[in-house]
Structure formats: structure tokens, C-alpha cells
Amino acid sequence: MTTRFLTLTSALALMAGPALADMNFNRIASFAVSENSPEAAETSAEIIAATGDGMTLVYTDSPLEALGFIDITDPAAPMPAGIVELDGEPTSVAVVGNYALAGVNTSESYTEPSGYLVEIDVTDRRELGRCDLPGQPDSVAIAPDASFLAVAIENERDEDLGDGRVGQMPAGSVVMVDLTPDGLIACDTLRVADITGLAEVAPEDPEPEYVSINGEGEVVVTLQENNHMVVLDRAGAVLSHFSAGAVDLEGIDVEEEGAFVHDGRQPGRVREPDAVAWIDDTHFATANEGDMDGGSRGWTIFSQTGDVIYESGTSFEEAIIQIGHYPERRSGNKGVEPESVTFAEFGGTPMVFVGAERASIVGVYDVSDPANPVLTQLLPSGIGPEGYVTISERNLLVSANEVDGLEDGAARAHVMLFEYQDAPASYPHLSSANMAELTGWGAISGQVAGDDGLIYAVNDSFYAMQPTIFVIDPSERPAQIVDAIRVTRAGQPAQLLDMEGIALDGDGGFWIASEGRTDRLVPHALYHVGADGEIADYVPLPAALQAVERRFGFEGITRVGDSLWMAVQRPWADDPENHTKLVSYNLETEEWGAVLYPLTEPATGWVGLSEIAAHGEHVYVIERDNQIGAAAVTKRITRIPLAQMQPAALGGDLPVVTPEPVVDLIPYLTSTGGFVLDKVEGLAIMADGTMWVSTDNDGVDDHSGETMFFAIDGEM
């Protein structure tokens, strides 16, 4: 039999959208900022800017107390360009021409805040000037005509003092400093705008968070904890000020119970905006993250006199829910937490970009009509998008993502680059947008192809109170979840399950493999589930397996004739080194058996199995390491002839199968410009041999939330 090995080109064709494409942003590259300082224990990219020629990015790295630089001469291949260490923590950066201006925090305490403004020549990294500031700086913005800049002096509160509330002295302010025609800071022009006495909440203690300057030289500033907005002229005089107001939220998830339940409400939820950006000379947009008392889960467009021109309400969060990026463990807090907002024109279209910190998503809105913005795309970012820069003349959008997952084994902090292209949108890959009811999903951990052209996928124990079989139509672009079958026991959500694999039973129902965790009383077991999701029966492990079980158990299940085959993720107590079991259970005789699978030697960490699927004369498995990003080496599909799948009795010598490599998955996992995701866990093989592969997004917990769901076409 001949084999046509699977090609990346065919996968991308199946992932693409309609042939006639509009302009879309697609991610073209990801840069781990640890490349700029490989010896550092922790790095971050928080606020980001670009030089006037658009060829170099400058970002703040708080853990390193440095500014970092990235060469994007070729934006699809960003290169490390080093760092400049500072005398303190950089909180923001803006660039005029080739000069970077950063606010640096040197505060010794909350009651003795201090900082300075520094100017660095990006070309030779020389310090060109430094101005002392009257407190702890946060946001820095440069006027469009480069005549002056503004700095928000936050003087943030001690959240462990006074129940964490404002006011706490000293008060914050806004500082303006002129720039010379050559772009140098003129410290002797520094002026302080007094913004005390304006807000209803702690008027004596404004905490300015973010500043933006319009084409008329007017400065808008958010007072996040005070839930207030102030507009100043370039001299520091107050032009207008007003409360940011509140939103009545309905149909939201407010409990962190391991389930998507969108029936909560928060009436009068104050916005408490974080970032702000002018969209013209009379309107600005805010990202309403919240802090002390609020967070309305959306974003708003205001007039500079305080009229609400547009309010997203829950619509932004709902769109994020539909693509699997909702952070359920933040439900009791502020949901997706829109924190960042910026504005630019691309191709003549005015656009607002809204970053959801906890969902790791960038929303792209067409604001041609500021009263009726249109959400055109949701872009996958790294973990915790914080800052953006747009380079319209190069059709580039760049996001800085601050969370470094080094200690948790998650992704490092990344800068991601998106290009505005005449091409289909490459993300999302999977959506529930066509469902009649709002349907959240995530942590896809196993899947199987049905005879009806649909795919059936399960979530894992991250959603312990809502185990679900998702029915997916892969013929749509993106693939669409068309049904959600809740797995129940006596009509209630089945608990003590960790569903990691699903197979068809041939009669309309399913077999589900549950990975045990005995220290949490979750048994290793097989469950027979009806078409309605009700558990009809279960099969516990035999004593011979229970005696050698370890935490990392069944990670997939498939049916071959009268037998179920399960892949054990990692070696159990009786397995030879770097070998794990493929376990069989005969449905007719109720006999158990196994063969051994030789695992690839890990370069770092461990290598194990994540899925198993039978097709034709072979059994296919996903073999992967537990590494992410550049450290990932082994992410592949292999196959074993059915002729070798002859189980021996448990407790004795087991035959060792000979897996054949079929496809290296790493090129597919990087095909959309992101870093290599860790958990490739789903494999469904259609009747025509098309493979559908999915990744587990860990419920958007210490994870970007990105789910890849893509096809690999081939004859096998």
C-alpha cells in the first residue's frame, strides 16, 4: 500500500475562508521578548511604540527595568535588537522620530512616589535627556504634531491599606512637557495640571491612569479608580470633566463554578476605564477594565463633553465567548477585562482596536460611524495583551503581551505582529456563533469523526460542572459548533469526570475515556453515554491496572470492531522507560489487554500520547512533548498497523509496536504566526481520510485561549 504523506499546503487550504476575501488582519509573526535577554529569569512586554520609519519596536520591560528593542525590517521575521537598562521601572514609552521617551517609576513607597522622564536615541541607545517628575508616572503620550507630551502621574494606591480604596495621598496629576523642533524634551517647560476636586469618587485623590492627545492638542485622561474623565488643554487647564458612568449588565457569567452559565446580572456596574484613545478631535474610546468597584466588560465611545456615543455592553464579551476565549475563572471578577484601546486608519477605514486582557483577544472595530461600530475581527494575542502600536503605512498592527509564564510552564511574554492583507481571516478556527443560544466552550481534549460528516468533541475537567460533547460542523469556515450535549448522571451534570477521549458506540451513543486523578477521587474509567448525554454504564479499571496507575492516564479512545483502545499518556509504574501502554477492552468478552508504545526520547520535559483514532488498516496517535514555543520539539502524528495491535494479558510481557511517523505538526502549529501551542489533543479522521486536529486551550487559564482546529488532507 502506498502512502501520500500529509502536506501543510492542504491544511492551510482547508483552514482558509471563502475564495473572495476582503481585507483582514492576520498574524504574521510572534517574538518572545526573552530573546532580547535570554539569561533573565522573567521578562515582559507591556507598552509598545514604533520608530518614525516603522522599522524598530520599543517596549517597556518592567521585570528587567529596561527598554527592549525589536528589529522589524522584515515584519514576518522580527529580530532581537537588545535592551537598555534604566534606573527604575519603565511604565510607558512613546516615540517621536527615532527618540524613545519613557516614564520611569523610582518610588520608594506609596507615600513617597517619584519618577523621571527619560529620552533615549534608538539608534545608538544614548540618553539624550532626563526630567524629574512630581511622582510615579504611568502613561506617556506625544501630541500628533510632536510639539509636547503628557504624562499621567498616577501615585497609585496601596491596595492593602484602607480596604484598598482611594483616597490615599499624595494626589496624582498630569504633567506636560514641550518638545523642541528636533524632538528633544525641554524640561524647563514642565507644567503640572491639578485635577483634584473634580471626581465624585475621592476628589482629593485622582489616580490618572492613561492619557491621549488629539490633533488640537487636547489631552484626555482617565481617572480609573475615580470613574472619571478629564479633558485638558496643552497648558493644563480643564476644558471638561465628567463621570465615566455605569452600565446595566444582563446575561453574564458571574460565578466561577467550572461552567458557562450566562444568567447573571450586574446593574449599575461602573465603567472605571483604563486606556483611552481619541478617534477624532471630538470623540474618544475607553476600555472599561475596572479596578476598585467596577469593570463593565466592554468599551465606550464618548464625546469630549461626556455624551455616550456608543456602548458595547456585553456584545464584545459575547463575541469572545463564541470563539472559546472566555476566562471562566474570572467570572466573579471582571470577565474578559477590556484594558487596552488604540485607534488608527487602515485603507481609509477608521478602526478601534480593543484588547481583552484576560481573554487574550484583540477586537477590531470599524468606526466609520462612531455611533454604530462594527466588530470585524477577533485576533489571537499572547497572554495578557497590554499595549498596541499601529504602523498604518506598513499595514501593521502590533500587540505587546505582558504575562511571562516561565514559572508556570506557560508561554513567555510575546510581541505579536499582524498584517492587514487582502486575504481571508485565518482566525478563529472554531466558533459557536451560529448557535441559537450563547454557548461557551473551551478545553477541547478529544474528538471523533461521525458517519454524518460531523465531529464530536469533549471538554476536560476544567469545566467540571459542565462536561459536554460538542457537535462540530467542519464544513463551515470557521468550523461551527452546532450542538452541545451535556453529559449527565441521573439528569444532573456528571461530576468526577475528566473526559479526554470519545468514540462512537455504533448505536448513536458514545464511549468516553476519563483520565483519573485518585488524589482527587476521580477514577480512571470508561463511560458509556447515550445520544442524549446521559451516562448509561461505566467500566472501571481492572485490578491489574489499578495496581500500577499513575496520574497521567487515558488520553484518547477509539473503537476497532468489538474492542475499545485507549492511549495512556505517560508510563505507569510497570512500564519500561520511555514506553507507555495502548490498552484494550473487549466489549463482548470484557477482557483487558495492552501493547507497549515506544515514546520519543524527550529533549526537555516529557513526551507522551494525547489521542488515538482508528482508520482503515491503522491506528493513529498524537505524540507530543509538554513544551511550548521555541522549546517544542515533538508534536506529531504516528500510526501503527492494526496487525500489530494484538493485546497481551496485563501483568506480563507486552508486545512493543512499531509506530510510523505520518506528519510533523509543528509547521501546522506555527502556520498562523503564533508560537507552538503545547497541548495538541484532538484527532478525528473523516471517511475520506481527512484528519482534523485540535488543541486544548486549558480553559483560558495561564493560557492565551487560542484553539487551533485544522484539517490535514491526505490518503492513508
N, C-alpha and C positions, 0 to 999 in steps of 0.2 A: 504494500500500500504506500502511495506517495503522500507526502505531507506538504502543504503550502503554508509556510510559516507566516505568522500574522504581521501585518505591516502597520507602521504608525500612520501612514497616509490614509489608509482606510478608516482608522479610528477617528481621525480628525474630520473626515468627510461625514461620518455618522454623527459626530458631535455638533457639526455646523448647523446653522439655521437655514432659512429659505435662500434660494439661489439669488434672488433680487434683494440686495442688502441696502439698508440705509447706513448713514454714518453712525458709528458706535465707538465707545471706548473699550479697548481690550488691553489686558495686562500683557506687557511685553518683557518684563524683567523684574527680578527681586534681588535686592542687595542686602546681605546680612551685615549690619554695621560692625559686628565683631571682626570682620575682615580688616577694618582700619586699626584694630588694636587686639590682635589675636591672643596676647598674653593676659588680657584683662579678665577678671572673674565675672564682671557684669558690664553690659553696655546698654545704651538706649538711644533711640531717635525720637525726639519729641516735637520740636518746632523746626520747620524746614523752609529754606528760601533758595533762590537761584541767582547766579550772577546775571548781569545785564545781557550777556551773549547767550545765556541759556545753556552753557556747556558745563557748569560746575554747580553742584548742590552743596549747600551749607546747612548743617543741622546741629541742634544742641544735644549734648550727651551729658545728662545730669550725673550719673554714677561716676563718670570719668572726670567730671568738672572740666569739660573740653568742648571745643567746636570740632565737628568732623566734616570731612570734605569727600565728595564723590565725583569722579570724572564721568560725565555722561556725553562725551563727544559722540560715542555710539550708544544711544539710549537703550538698545537691546542688550548691551554688554557693559553695564556700569562697572567702573574700576575704582578700587580704593585709592584715595588721594591724601590720606593721613589725617592727623588731628593737631590742634593747637591747644595746649593746656592753659587753663585760666586760674586766676586766684579766687576761686569760689565756684558756685553752681550756676551755670547758664540757664536762664528761664525762658528766653525768647531770642530770636535773631531775625533781622531783616537785612536786605542787601540793596545798596544803591550802586549801580555800575559794577565795579569789582571790589567794593568795600563792604565788609560784613559788620553790622552793628548789633551787639548783643547786650542784653541786660544780664547782670551777674549778681547773684544773691550772696552776700557775705555776712548775713545776720548771725549774731551770737545767740540770740534768744528771740522769742516772740515780742518781748517788751523792749528790745534794743535792736530793731531791724536796721539793716544797712545794705548798701549795694553800690554798684557803679555801672556806667555805660562804657563799653569799650569798642573801638573801631579797629578792624583787622584788614590788612591788604590780603586778599585771597591769593594773589599771585605769589608773593614772597613770604606771606604769613607774618609780616612785621606789624607791630602795634603802632597805629597812627595817632591815637588819641584816647583819652580816658576822662570821663566826667563823674565825679562823686554824685550819688543820688540820695535824696532825703528819705531813704527807707528801702524796703525789699521790692525789687522790680519784678513784674510779671510779663505782660505783653508789651511788645515793641512794634510800632507801625511807622512807615515812612509815607509822607504825602505823595500823591501821584506825580506832582511836579518836582519832587525831591528837594523842596525848599526847607522842610523841617520834619521832625519826627516827634512822636508822642510815646510816652512810657506810662503804663499803669503801675503805680506804686501800691501794691496790694496790702502790705503789712498784715499778712494772714493771721487768723485767729488760732489760738491753742484749742484744739477740739477736746482736750481733756480738762479744760478749765471752764467753770461756769456753765456746765451742761453743754459745752461746745458751741455756745451761742455768741453772736455779736451783741453788744459792742465790747470790744476789748481794745484798749489804747496801746500804741498810738494809732490815730486815724490814718487811712490811706489817702492818696491824692493822685493827680495826673500831672506829669511833667512834660513840658515841650522844650525842645532844643532845636535851634536853627542849624541848617547845613549850608556850608559855603557853596558857591557855584562849582567847586571841584569835588563836592560830596563829602567834605570833612566836617566833623562835629565842631560847633562853636560853643564851647562850654560856658562862655561868659554870657550867652543868651538864655541860659536855662531859666525857666519860669515855672512856678507851681500853681496849678489850678486847685483851688479849695472847693471841694464838692461835699463838704459836711452840711448838715441841716436841710437836705433835700429829700431823702428817702423816708417813708413812713416807718420802715423797719430800721431801728438803731441809726437814726440820722446822724448821731455823733461819731459813728464808726463806719464810714463807707469802705468797702473792700473791693476796689476796682479790679476786675478780672481780665478784661480784654478791650483793646482799642482798635479802631479802624478809621481811616481818613478818606473823605471823598474828594472829588475833583475841585470843590470850592474851598478846600482846606478846613472843613468842619470835622471835628473829632467826635465819634460816638463811643461811649464807654459803657460796659455792663458792670453793674454792682450786683454780683451774683447772689450773695447771701442776703442782700438788702432787697432783692427782687425789684430792681430799679434800673432805669436807663437815663443817661445824661448826654446831651449834645453840647459841645463846647466850640467856641471859635479858636483860631490859632493863637490868640493871646491868652486863652484860658477862661474867657468869660462864658457863663452859662447861657446858651441860646434856648434850650428847652430841657425839661426833665419830666419823667412820668413813671408810674408803676408799670412793671412788666406784666402785671395782671395774672389771671388764673384761667384754667381750663377745666371743664367738667369731663372727666374721663369715664367712659362706659365700655363694657365688654372687654376688660383687660384681665390678665392673669396677675393676681396679687398674692398668691400662695406658692411657696417653694416646696411642693409636695411630690415632685417627681412625676408630674403630669401636665399636659396642656389643658388648662381649664380657663376659658376666656369669658367668665361671667362676673368678674369683679368690677367695682366702680370706685372712683376717687373724685368726688365732687369738689370743686373749688381748689384744684391742685395748682399751686403757684408755679410759674414757669421757671424762675431762677435761672436765667440764661447764662451760658458760659461764653462761647465765641460769638462774635458779631462781624458782619461784613456788609459794607454798602453795596447795593446792586445798581444804584444810580445816585444822583445827587440829592434825592429826597426820600429814598427808601433804603432800609437795611434789613438783613435777615439775621435771626438769632437761633442758636442751637440750645434748646431748653433742657440742659442736663439735670439741673437741680443740685442742691448741696445740703442746706441746713433743714429746710422744711418741705422742699418740693421736688420738681422734676416732672415735666408734663409729657415726656416720652416723644416729643415731636419738635417741630420748628415753626417759626413765625416770621412773617414779613410785617414790619411796622413802617409807618410814615415817621419822619423825624419829629413830628409833633405828637406822636403817641397813638395814632389811629391804627388798629389792627387791619391790615390789608388782606392778609391770608393767615390761616391757622391750619396746620396739618392734622391736628387732633391725633387720633390713633392710626391714621391711614399709613404713615411711614412704618410704624411698628408692625402693623398687619402685613404689609408687603414683605417685611423681613421674616415674619413668622412663616409665610408661604414658601420661602426658599430655604428653610431649615436652619436659620441663623439666630433663632430666638434663644437667649440665655435664661433658661427656666430657673436656674438658681439665683437669678437677680430679680425674680418676680416680686418679692417682698420689698424691693428697694426702688429702683427707677427703671426697670425693664432694660431696653436696649441702650439707654443713656446717650442721646444725641449730644455730642460735646463740641464738635468742630463744624465750622461752616466757612466756605470761601466762595468767591464769585469770579467768573471770567466769561469772555465770549469766545466761542469756537465756531468757525464757519459762519460768523454773523449772528449766531444764536446766543442770547444771554443765558447763562447757566449758573445755578447754585449747586454746590457740592456739599452734602451733609454727611458727616461721619458719625456713626453709632459706635461709641467706644466699646461697649460690652458685646455687641453683635459682630464687631469687626467688619462692618459694611460701610461702603460709601454710596450714598444715594445721589443720582444725577437728575436734576430737575431743569426743565425748560421753563424759564421765567419770562418769556416774551410778553405774557400778560401777568404782571405781578399779583393780580387778584386771583389767578387761576393757574398756578404752576402745574406742570405735568411731569410725573415721575417717569423717566425714560429708561433708566437702568439702575441696577444694583450691582456694585462692583466688589469683588472679594479682596479684602485687605489683610494685612498681617494682624497680629493680636494687639488690640488697643490703638486704633488709629487716632492720632492726636493732632497732627498738623499737616497742611497741604501747601503745595505751590503749583501754580499753573504756568505753563510756558506755551501760550497760545500760538506763537509764531512757529513753534516746532510741533504743534498738535500734541502736547504732553501734559498729563496730569500726574502729580507725584504725591504719594502719601507717606508720612512718617509714622511708624507704629512703635510705641514706646515699650511694650512689655517684653522683657527678656526672660524666657522660660528656662534658662540654664539650670537652675536649681531643681525645677520640677520635671526635667527631661522633655520639656516642650520646645517650641520653636524659639529661636533667638529673635531679638528685635530686628525688624527689616524695614527698609525703604522700598516701596513698590512703584513701578513706573507703568503708566497706562498711556496708550496712543489712540488718538481719535482717527479712526480708519473708515474707509469705505468697505466695510466687511460686516458679516453677521456678528452679533454679540456672542462671545464664547462662554459667558456665564449668565445665569445659573445653568447647571446641568439637570436639575430636578426641581419640580415645583408642585405645589398643591393649589395653585391659583384658580384652577377650574372647578374645584370642589364647591358644592352648594353652601357648605358651612366652612368657616375659618378652621383650618386643620393644620396644627403644628406637627412637626416631625423632626427627627434627628437620630444620631447614634445608630445608623443603619449597620447591622452586623452580620447579616447573612441573607441570601436570596436564592430563588429558584425560578426557572422558566416554566410557565404553564403551557398547556396544549392550546390555549386560546390566544397566544401571542402576547400575553401579559406576563409581568414579572411579579412575584410575591416576595416581599422583603420584610424582615423583622427588625425591631429595635432591641437594644440590650437593656440591662438593668439600670442604666442611668434614669430611665423612666419607669421606675419600679412600680408605680401606681397606675401605669397605663401601658402595659405590654400590648403591642399592636402588630398586626400583619398589614402592611401597606401594599395595595394593589397598584402597580405602575404600568402605564401605557408607554412603552418606549418608542412608539412611532411618532410621538409629538416631539417638537423641539422648542423649549426643553422638554424632557420626558415629564409626564404628568402623573401625579398620584390621583387615582380616580376613586379609590375607596380606602377606608381604614377599618379593618376588622379587629375589634378589641378582643383580646384573649382573656377569657373569664373562667372562673371556677365557681359553680353554683350561682351564676349570674353576676358575680362581683369581680372586679379586677383581680386577676390571678397574681398572688404575691409569691415571694421566694422563688422567682424565676430569673434567669439570666439568659435570654434567648440569643443564641449565637449561630444557629443554623436552622434551615427549613427545607423540607422535602414534601413532595406531593404524595398522598396515600393511594392515589388511583381511583378514589371514590368521591372526590370533591373536597376531601379534608386534607389535613397536613400532619406531618411528623415534625416535631420541633426538638432540637438538641439544646439543653440548658446546661451552661457551664456552672459547675458547683463552686461553692465557697463555704466549706464546712465551718470555718471560724465565724461565719455569719448565718449559719443554719440554712444555707442554700444548698440543696442536694444536687449532685450530678445525676441527671436523669433524662429520659426520653419521654416526650408528651405527645399523645395522640389528640389532635384538635379537630373539631368538626368545622364544616364550612362556615358556621356562624361564629366561630371563635371559642366556643365552649370546650373545655378540656373534657374528653370522654374517658381517657385512661392514661396511665403513665407506667413507665418501666424503669425501676431503679437499677443502679449498677449491681452486678454480681459481687459476691464477697471477694473474688479473686482480684477485681479491680479496686474495690473499696480499700483493700489492704495496702495498695500501693499508690492511691490517688494523691495528687497534689493540686494546688490551686488552679493551675492553668490547664483546663480540661477541654471538653468538646468545643471545637470552633468551626463546626460545619457538619452537615448531614446530607446524604444522598441515598437514593434507593436504586438498587440493582436487583431486579427480579423480586424474590421473597426476602431479600436481605437489606438492612439498613447499614450504611457505612458512615462512621464518624471519624473526623480528624481530631486527634488530641494535639493541642497547641504545642506543648513542650514535653520533654521527657518526664516520665513518672519514676517512682523510686526503683523499679526493677528494669529500667531501660538502659541499654549501653549508652555511653557518652555520645552526644550529638545524634541520637536516634529517638524518634517518637513513634507512637502507635497510630495505625489506622485500624479502628475497632469495628467489628461486625456484629450485628444482631439479626438472627434469622427469625422472621415474624411467624413462621409456621412451627419450627421446632423449638423456638425460644432459646437457642444455643448462642453463646457468645464466643468470639474468637478475635484474632488480630494478626496483622503483619507489621513489620517494622519499616519505617521510612527514614533513610539516612539524610539528616539535615546538613545544609551547607555550613561549613565552619564559619562562625561569626567573626567579622573584622573587629567589631565593637559591640558590646551588649550581648544580646542573644538572637537566635534565629528560630522561628517556629512556623507552624501551619495556621492558616486563617480561614480556609474554606475548602470544600470538596464538592465536586459535581461530576456525575457520570454522563458520558455522551458517546454514542457509538461503541467502539471497542476499547475505550479507555476511561480511566478515572482521572480527572484533572484536579489539581490542588493549587492553592496560593501559598507560596512560601515567602516569608518576609522576615527582615530583621526589625528590631524595635527602634531604629534610628530615624531621624528626621533631618530634612535639609541636606546639606552637603555631606553629612556623616552617613547617609543611607547608601547601602551597597547592594543588599539583596531584597529585591521586590520582583517576584517573578511567578509565572505560571509554569508548572511542570505537569507531566502526565505519566500514568502507569498503565500498561496493558491490563485489561481485565483478566487475561490468562494468568497474570502474576498475583491477582487478588484472591489467593487461596488461603483463608484464615487457618491458623493453627490454634490449638486449645490454649487458653490463658494459663499462665503459671509455668509454662515450659519454654523451650526454644521456639522463637518465632522466625518465620522466613523474612528475609530482607528484600524489599522490592527495589527495582532499578528505575528511578524517575528520569524522564527525558525532558530537557528544557524545551519549552514551547515559545515563550515570549518573555522578554525583559520588560518589566512595567515602568522602569524609571523614565524612559523617554516619554511615555504617555503622561506620567505624573508631573512632568515639567513642561508639557506641551502648551499650557496656558500661562506660562510666565511666572508661576509660583514656585515656592520651594517644595521639595519632595515631602508629601504627607506620610505620616508613619503608618497608619492602620488601613492597609488595603484588605478589606474583609469580606466583600461580597463578590460572588461569581455565579452568573446564570448563563446557561448555554441554550440558545434557541434551536429549534428544529433544523434550521439551515446552517447551523454551526457558528452563528454569530455569538460572540462572548460579550456579555455585559458585566462590567467591573465597577464596584463602588467602594468608597472609603467611608470609614466611621469617623464622625466629627466630634466624638466624645461629649455630645450634648452642649457644645459651645462652652466648655469649662476648661480653662487653661488651653484653649484651642481657638483658632481663628473662626471656627464654624464652617469652614469650607468643606463641601461634599463634592467629590468628583464621581460622576456617573457616566461612563462612556462605553462605547462599543468597539470591539475589535472583530473585524470581519475576516473569516478565513475558512478554508476547507480542512477538516481534521480527520 
